[in-house]
Amino acid sequence: MWEIVRAGGPFMWPIILCSVGAAAIILERLWTLQEQRVLPRDLIRRVRQLVEADQVNEKVIAALEQNSPLGRVLAAGLAHRHRSREMMMERLEDAGRHVVHDLERFLNTLGTIASISPLLGLLGTVTGIIKSFNALQAGAAGDPRMLSGGIAEALIATAAGLCVAIPALIAYRYLRGRVESYVVEMEKDAIHLADAVEGAGRERPVAETAGREPAAREAPGRPVAVSGTGGR
């Protein structure tokens, strides 16, 4: 392996650094973007039950915010549940933008690595060809060993750059698609939360009104005699 790296020329080192960086980003994002960590199961159902039971308080919102990225979005909406639906949706959208930014962390770096790795390999190819032509000018046309060094450097650098770029590009596209699918699910859950809060807000006054009884009601028909009419 060491001999291959040396034969690839000086541009093998930045290619190796790109491969290490790409591997670290891919592993970290695969761990962070697990579905259970981003969109916990039954979270929106439990939140809707709390909203319908009117059990949402500051402790619930704080715990929800620490739960997951989806919990952060729902907590932002619940913090403004007493305001209008438009205001709550604006807060949900603001929180969603911040959450998406966190979910896309390092993805641009991974995309950059996928783009520059073949360019670094191409640059190594150019330097290897230049080395071969310099050997020809030095009178090494009859000695193939003098030309093999530059040709090997050109081919190895190109192959190394492509070996880094192809997996990095595949991982970038896959992780980007996963984030986009999470965004769609978060939008659906945010709308469900807004509907639940709005529905609970309409039902609560009706329930309070139905629970109140009138202070006094007039009995139908003749008034009931209060004093007795005993025989005299």
Order of alpha helices (4+ residues) and beta strands (2+ residues): alpha-alpha-alpha-alpha-alpha-alpha-alpha-alpha-alpha
